[in-house]
Amino acid sequence: MKKAMGFVAAAVLAAASMGVQADGQAVYDKHCKGCHVAGVGNAPKPGDAAAWDARKAAGVDAMVQTVITGKGAMPPKGTCATCDDASLKAAVEVLLAQ
């Protein structure tokens, strides 16, 4: 019985972590990708190490705070006014993984 409960708990945690990643990917695809891939308003492009090095050094939490408050041409929360902080963080992590 304990093994079954452990397995169920592991499966739930795995599904939850995949859900966050999928949510981050969906938020990135819908609300971030358009501007960042094209560099609209000087948005740093995915994979541009020179543009991302200083941001990465500041840390993910600092980058998420920048998304929440907005910067330059990017409005607060990007274009996802209904996103919660966890979804925004997941989207930032998707962008950084590229």
Secondary structure, 3 states (H helix, E strand, C coil): CHHHHHHHHHHHHHHHHHHHHHHHHHHHHHHHHHHHHHCHHHCCCCCCHHHHHHHHHHCHHHHHHHHHHCECCECCCCCCCCCCHHHHHHHHHHHHCC
